[in-house]
């Protein structure tokens, strides 16, 4: 008989016993071949795609610029060599980060955001890498008569609309941001200085005021409300910053890092390669 079918025997008076199936040479060889084939199939199969929700091309349908869009956390190599995922995606979107700033005209923390976080980006050239939109609405509640109750009182609604109207009349961020900065600087005296903030820029102050108090201002406010209430996740506080669709939460003071990360290496200003002091000494004392 075949050696693979050999049986173990005892004297004629005793019972015959079969070897286990896996003890035969044929079974062992078949098992080894099967494992090898399985390994080859696994290694040759399609690799899973790595999705980055920080990139424009991964945004869900319908979440356009009004929701703002957010930064690739991994920066490309300083050499700017081709093939880097971040560079490729950023180049496809024009190399800019879409930044949504959700805030309020009379909010002290929003004042800090304007003066101490955003203004430096305009000073050091990083602002040219972003498209900034200020959704001036914030922590507003609906009232029973269909109106709005503003966190810091009715004046906040008025100057929220001033900010929205400024962006409507002067859509380039280099034009409207100085006005917002002036409002932040004069936050406690806006009744006296809001018109001057406009006229100092060569604007017709009456145009901004009329827009704020008229139908256009209400329309822009409704749009800002819709954008704010559509945030996912919903904001927990203001200022609330969204970069290419991704909320950065309490890390808003490091906005510069997010903006620099999406930009192609060739377009980054020197400031992108200077580590902010607050990030240079994590977990250890300065020497």
C-alpha positions in Angstrom: 0.0 0.0 0.0 0.9 3.7 -0.5 3.2 5.0 2.2 0.8 7.9 2.9 -1.9 5.4 3.6 0.1 3.2 5.9 -1.6 2.0 9.0 -0.2 1.3 12.4 -0.9 -2.3 13.3 -0.7 -4.5 16.3 -0.8 -8.2 16.4 -3.8 -9.8 14.6 -5.8 -10.0 17.8 -5.7 -6.3 18.2 -7.6 -3.4 16.4 -6.0 -1.4 13.5 -5.4 2.3 14.2 -5.2 5.0 11.4 -2.7 7.9 11.5 -4.2 11.4 11.8 -4.8 13.0 8.4 -2.3 15.8 9.0 0.5 13.3 9.6 0.7 12.2 6.0 3.2 13.7 3.6 0.5 14.7 1.1 -1.5 16.6 3.7 1.5 18.4 5.0 2.5 19.5 1.5 -1.0 20.6 0.6 -1.2 22.7 3.8 2.1 24.4 3.1 1.2 25.2 -0.5 -2.2 26.6 0.7 -0.5 28.9 3.2 1.9 30.2 0.6 -0.9 30.9 -1.9 -2.9 32.8 0.8 0.1 34.9 1.7 0.7 35.8 -1.9 -2.9 36.8 -2.4 -2.8 39.1 0.7 0.4 40.8 -0.3 -0.7 41.3 -3.9 -4.2 42.7 -3.0 -5.2 46.3 -3.1 -3.9 48.6 -0.4 -6.4 50.6 1.7 -6.6 54.3 0.8 -5.4 56.7 3.5 -8.0 59.5 3.7 -7.2 62.9 4.9 -10.2 64.9 5.9 -7.9 67.9 6.0 -7.6 68.1 2.2 -10.1 69.8 -0.1 -10.7 66.8 -2.3 -11.9 64.8 0.7 -14.7 67.3 1.7 -18.2 65.9 1.8 -20.5 67.2 -1.0 -22.2 70.4 -0.1 -19.7 71.6 2.4 -18.2 74.4 0.4 -16.2 77.4 1.3 -19.0 78.7 3.5 -18.0 76.0 6.0 -14.3 76.9 5.5 -11.8 74.1 5.0 -8.8 72.9 6.9 -5.1 72.1 7.0 -3.0 69.1 6.3 -1.2 68.5 9.5 1.9 66.9 7.8 4.0 69.5 6.0 6.0 68.6 3.0 9.8 68.4 3.0 11.6 71.7 2.9 13.0 70.8 -0.5 9.5 70.9 -2.0 10.2 67.7 -4.0 7.4 66.3 -6.1 5.3 63.4 -4.9 4.5 64.8 -1.4 0.8 64.3 -0.7 0.4 67.6 1.1 2.0 69.6 -1.6 0.0 67.9 -4.4 -3.3 68.5 -2.7 -2.5 72.1 -1.7 -1.3 72.8 -5.3 -4.6 71.5 -6.6 -6.5 74.0 -4.4 -4.3 76.9 -5.3 -2.0 76.4 -2.3 -4.2 78.2 0.1 -6.0 77.2 3.3 -9.6 78.3 3.6 -10.0 79.7 7.1 -13.4 80.3 8.6 -13.4 82.6 11.7 -16.6 82.3 13.7 -16.8 85.1 16.2 -18.4 88.2 17.5 -17.7 91.9 17.3 -17.7 92.5 21.1 -16.1 89.3 22.3 -12.8 89.8 24.1 -11.4 86.5 23.0 -12.3 87.4 19.4 -10.6 90.7 19.9 -7.5 88.7 20.9 -7.9 86.5 17.8 -7.9 89.5 15.5 -5.1 91.4 17.1 -2.7 88.7 18.4 -3.3 85.8 16.1 -4.5 87.1 12.7 -2.8 90.4 12.5 0.7 88.9 12.8 -0.1 86.6 9.8 -0.8 89.7 7.7 2.5 91.2 9.0 4.7 88.2 8.3 3.2 87.2 4.9 1.5 84.0 6.0 -1.9 85.5 5.3 -1.2 85.3 1.6 -1.4 81.5 2.0 -5.0 81.6 3.3 -8.5 82.7 2.3 -10.1 84.2 5.4 -13.8 84.6 6.0 -15.2 86.1 9.2 -18.6 84.8 10.1 -19.5 87.5 12.6 -22.5 85.9 14.4 -21.2 83.8 17.3 -23.2 82.8 20.4 -26.6 84.1 19.3 -30.0 82.7 20.3 -33.4 82.9 18.6 -36.0 85.0 20.4 -39.8 84.2 20.4 -40.5 87.1 18.0 -38.1 85.6 15.4 -35.2 87.9 16.2 -31.8 87.3 17.7 -30.5 87.7 21.3 -26.8 88.6 21.1 -24.4 87.5 23.8 -23.1 91.0 24.5 -26.2 92.9 23.7 -27.9 94.6 20.7 -24.8 96.6 19.8 -23.0 93.4 19.1 -25.5 92.5 16.4 -25.1 95.9 14.9 -21.3 95.6 14.6 -21.4 92.0 13.6 -23.3 93.3 10.6 -20.8 96.0 10.1 -18.1 93.3 9.7 -20.3 91.3 7.3 -21.1 94.4 5.2 -17.4 95.3 5.1 -16.6 91.9 3.6 -19.5 92.3 1.2 -18.3 95.7 -0.2 -14.6 94.8 0.0 -14.3 91.1 -0.5 -10.5 91.0 -0.6 -9.2 90.2 2.9 -6.3 92.7 2.6 -9.0 95.3 2.2 -11.5 94.4 4.8 -9.2 93.0 7.5 -7.7 96.4 8.5 -11.3 97.6 9.2 -12.0 94.6 11.4 -8.6 95.2 13.2 -9.7 98.8 13.8 -13.0 97.7 15.3 -11.2 95.3 17.6 -8.8 98.0 18.7 -11.7 100.3 19.5 -14.1 97.6 20.7 -15.2 99.5 23.8 -15.9 102.7 21.9 -17.4 101.6 18.6 -20.2 104.1 18.6 -17.5 106.8 18.4 -15.0 105.1 16.2 -16.7 102.7 13.8 -17.3 105.3 11.1 -13.7 106.6 11.5 -12.4 103.1 11.0 -14.1 103.1 7.6 -13.2 106.6 6.6 -9.6 106.1 7.5 -9.5 103.4 4.8 -11.0 105.7 2.2 -14.4 104.1 2.5 -17.8 105.7 2.6 -18.7 105.1 6.2 -22.4 105.7 5.5 -22.4 102.8 3.1 -21.3 100.3 5.8 -23.8 101.8 8.3 -26.7 101.7 5.9 -25.9 98.1 5.0 -25.7 97.1 8.6 -29.1 98.7 9.4 -30.8 97.7 6.2 -32.1 94.6 4.4 -28.7 93.7 3.1 -27.3 93.5 6.6 -30.1 91.3 7.7 -29.5 89.0 4.7 -25.8 88.7 5.4 -26.6 88.0 9.1 -28.9 85.2 8.1 -26.1 83.7 5.9 -23.6 83.9 8.8 -26.2 82.3 11.1 -26.8 79.5 8.7 -23.0 78.9 8.3 -22.5 78.9 12.1 -25.4 76.6 12.9 -24.2 74.2 10.1 -20.8 73.6 11.8 -20.0 70.0 12.4 -18.9 69.6 15.1 -20.8 72.5 16.5 -18.7 75.2 18.1 -18.0 75.1 21.8 -16.9 78.7 22.1 -15.7 81.7 20.1 -13.4 82.3 18.4 -14.0 79.1 16.6 -11.6 78.4 13.7 -12.1 76.0 10.9 -9.3 75.2 8.4 -10.3 73.4 5.2 -13.4 72.0 6.9 -11.6 70.9 10.1 -12.2 72.6 13.4 -8.9 73.2 15.3 -10.7 74.0 18.6 -8.6 75.4 21.4 -5.5 75.3 19.2 -6.5 78.5 17.4 -3.5 80.4 18.6 -1.4 78.0 16.4 -3.3 78.8 13.2 -0.1 79.8 11.5 1.2 76.2 11.7 -2.0 74.9 10.0 -1.9 77.5 7.2 1.8 76.9 6.5 1.3 73.1 6.5 -1.0 73.2 3.5 1.0 75.6 1.4 3.5 74.3 -1.2 7.1 74.7 0.0 7.9 77.1 -2.8 5.3 79.6 -1.7 5.9 79.6 2.1 7.4 82.7 3.6 10.3 82.6 6.1 7.8 82.8 9.0 6.6 79.3 8.2 10.1 77.9 9.1 10.4 79.8 12.4 9.0 77.8 15.3 6.9 80.0 17.6 8.4 80.3 21.1 5.3 78.7 22.6 6.0 75.5 20.7 9.7 75.3 21.1 9.9 74.1 24.7 7.3 71.4 25.1 7.8 69.4 28.3 11.2 70.9 29.4 12.5 74.0 30.8 14.3 76.6 28.8 18.1 76.5 29.4 
